[in-house]
Amino acid sequence: MTTPLELVVLDMAGTTVRDDGVVEQAFQRAAERTGVADRMPWDEALDYVRVTMGQSKVDVFTHLAGGDREAAARATAAFEDAYAEIVAEQGVSEIPGAADAIQGLKDAGLAVVLTTGFAPVTRDALIAGLGWEELIDLALSPVDAGRGRPAPDLVLTALLRTRTSSVAAVAVAGDTVSDVESGRRAGAGFVAGVLTGAHDRAALSTAGAHAVLGDVTALRGALAQRALLPLVAAS
């Protein structure tokens, strides 16, 4: 018997929030200001940032710094400052239709939690910039959960905070391999990749996505097609 969903966990940058290269720009500024990536060729460092999109930023910088956690902490702070600067310069916008998609999931009886690899200060600035404070149930960063993606902690913390009955009643959607792996490791009942961010269909499918969607606006339809929406909403 199919378990109706109670909770949807959605990634932010690249899934619900437009990125437009902001993460890479912020990384470049942080690297220039701190020298955190000086131990390797620039192209190699940038490739690592792209491959690890969606993961905790301090974990990414720890790798780039050769395990030097103090250097990683300085670089992470520089990254968060740079990201805030770029958002102030360019503004923040949603993936087209994301707010309506989130409201549609809420209307179907689901809780919606946003997750990110950003620190809370950056996460909350993005949510405020979009005016989504009342739209979502909760937003989580790695510091709220323990470990960042691809560990299952963010998904499981969302489950606990919303008092969702089981992991089978959770859906996860994101644009990166780390998002998909996190959902699968948590045991989520449905895990979707979306093609509006860092990784392509092949990468998301290989990571174990149950479905790969064009964007987040297709999620409710995919859930309805699989009879995963709450029975009260589906009836």
C-alpha positions in Angstrom: 0.0 0.0 0.0 1.3 3.5 -0.9 2.1 5.7 2.0 0.6 9.2 1.5 3.1 12.0 2.0 3.0 14.4 4.8 6.2 16.4 4.2 8.1 17.8 1.2 11.8 18.8 1.7 13.0 21.2 -1.0 16.4 22.5 -1.7 16.9 26.3 -2.1 19.5 27.5 -4.7 18.9 25.9 -8.0 15.7 24.2 -7.0 13.4 26.9 -5.6 15.7 30.0 -5.7 17.4 31.1 -8.9 21.2 30.8 -8.7 22.4 32.3 -12.0 26.0 31.5 -11.1 25.9 33.4 -7.8 27.4 30.5 -5.8 30.4 30.3 -8.2 30.8 34.1 -8.1 30.7 34.1 -4.3 33.2 31.2 -4.2 35.6 33.1 -6.5 35.4 36.2 -4.3 36.0 34.1 -1.1 38.9 32.3 -2.7 40.5 35.6 -3.8 40.1 37.1 -0.4 41.4 34.2 1.7 43.6 32.1 -0.6 41.8 29.0 0.4 42.1 27.3 -3.0 45.7 28.4 -3.7 47.0 24.9 -3.1 45.4 23.6 -6.4 44.9 24.8 -9.9 41.9 27.2 -10.1 40.0 25.0 -12.7 40.3 22.0 -10.4 39.0 24.0 -7.4 36.1 25.4 -9.4 35.3 21.9 -10.7 35.2 20.6 -7.2 32.8 23.4 -6.2 30.5 22.4 -9.1 30.6 18.7 -8.3 29.8 19.3 -4.6 27.0 21.8 -5.1 24.4 21.4 -2.4 26.8 20.3 0.3 27.7 22.2 3.4 30.0 25.1 2.4 32.4 24.6 5.3 32.9 21.0 4.2 33.7 22.1 0.7 36.2 24.7 1.9 37.7 22.2 4.3 38.6 20.0 1.3 39.9 22.9 -0.6 42.0 24.0 2.4 43.6 20.5 2.6 41.8 19.8 5.9 42.7 23.1 7.6 39.4 23.8 9.5 40.5 27.3 10.6 41.2 28.3 7.0 37.9 26.7 6.0 36.0 28.6 8.6 37.5 31.9 7.4 36.7 31.0 3.8 33.2 30.1 4.6 32.6 33.4 6.4 34.1 35.2 3.3 31.8 33.1 1.1 28.7 34.1 3.1 29.8 37.8 3.0 30.4 37.6 -0.8 27.0 35.9 -1.4 25.2 38.6 0.6 27.0 41.2 -1.4 26.0 39.7 -4.7 22.4 39.3 -3.7 22.4 42.9 -2.6 23.9 43.9 -6.0 21.7 41.7 -8.2 18.6 40.9 -6.0 17.1 37.5 -5.4 14.4 35.7 -7.5 12.6 32.5 -7.4 12.8 29.7 -9.9 9.8 30.7 -12.1 6.6 29.3 -10.5 8.3 28.1 -7.3 6.2 30.0 -4.8 3.0 28.8 -6.5 4.4 25.3 -6.5 5.1 25.5 -2.8 1.6 26.9 -2.1 0.2 24.0 -4.2 1.9 21.5 -2.1 0.6 23.2 1.1 -2.9 23.2 -0.4 -2.6 19.5 -0.9 -2.1 19.1 2.8 1.7 18.8 2.9 4.3 20.6 5.2 7.1 22.2 3.2 10.6 22.6 4.6 13.5 24.3 2.7 17.0 23.1 3.2 20.4 24.5 2.1 24.1 24.3 2.5 24.2 28.0 3.3 24.6 29.4 6.8 21.4 30.6 8.5 22.2 34.2 8.0 22.4 33.7 4.2 19.4 31.3 4.1 17.2 33.8 6.0 18.2 36.7 3.9 17.2 34.8 0.8 13.8 33.8 2.3 13.2 37.4 3.4 14.2 38.7 0.0 11.6 36.5 -1.6 8.9 37.2 1.1 8.6 33.5 1.9 8.6 33.7 5.7 4.9 32.8 5.9 4.9 30.5 2.9 7.1 27.7 4.3 6.9 25.7 7.5 10.6 25.7 8.3 14.1 26.3 6.8 17.2 24.4 7.8 20.9 24.7 7.4 23.6 22.1 8.2 24.2 23.8 11.6 20.6 23.0 12.5 20.9 19.3 11.7 24.4 18.1 12.4 25.9 17.2 9.1 25.2 18.8 5.7 24.3 16.9 2.5 24.8 14.2 1.3 24.3 13.0 4.8 20.6 12.4 5.7 20.6 14.8 8.7 18.7 17.7 7.1 15.9 15.5 5.9 15.6 13.6 9.2 15.7 16.9 11.1 12.9 18.2 8.9 10.9 15.0 9.7 11.5 15.4 13.5 10.7 19.2 13.6 7.4 18.7 11.6 6.5 15.6 13.5 6.1 13.6 10.3 5.1 10.0 11.1 7.7 8.2 9.0 10.4 8.6 6.5 8.1 6.9 3.9 5.9 10.0 4.3 8.7 12.3 3.1 9.4 13.6 -0.4 12.7 15.3 -1.3 13.5 17.4 -4.3 16.7 19.1 -5.4 19.0 20.0 -8.3 22.1 18.2 -7.1 23.5 14.7 -6.6 23.9 15.6 -3.0 20.2 16.4 -2.6 19.3 13.1 -4.1 21.8 11.1 -2.1 20.6 12.8 1.1 17.0 11.9 0.4 17.8 8.3 -0.4 20.1 7.9 2.6 17.2 9.2 4.8 14.9 6.6 3.3 12.5 9.2 1.9 9.5 7.7 0.2 10.0 9.8 -3.0 13.1 11.6 -4.2 13.1 13.8 -7.2 15.9 15.6 -9.1 15.1 18.9 -10.9 16.9 20.2 -14.0 17.1 23.9 -13.0 20.4 23.8 -11.2 23.8 22.2 -11.0 23.5 18.7 -12.2 22.0 17.0 -15.3 19.5 14.2 -15.8 22.1 11.4 -16.0 23.8 12.5 -12.8 20.6 12.8 -10.9 19.3 9.4 -12.2 22.6 7.7 -11.3 22.4 9.1 -7.8 19.1 7.3 -7.3 16.3 9.8 -8.1 12.9 8.2 -8.4 12.1 10.8 -11.0 13.9 13.7 -12.8 11.6 16.7 -13.4 12.0 19.8 -15.5 11.5 22.0 -12.5 9.8 22.2 -9.1 6.5 23.1 -10.6 6.1 19.6 -11.9 6.5 18.0 -8.4 2.9 18.1 -7.3 1.7 16.5 -10.6 4.4 13.8 -10.2 3.2 13.1 -6.6 -0.5 13.0 -7.7 0.4 10.6 -10.6 1.9 8.2 -8.1 -1.0 8.5 -5.6 1.3 10.0 -3.0 -0.7 13.1 -2.0 -2.6 12.9 1.3 -5.9 11.0 1.0 -7.9 13.9 2.2 -6.5 16.1 -0.6 -6.7 13.4 -3.2 -10.3 12.5 -2.6 
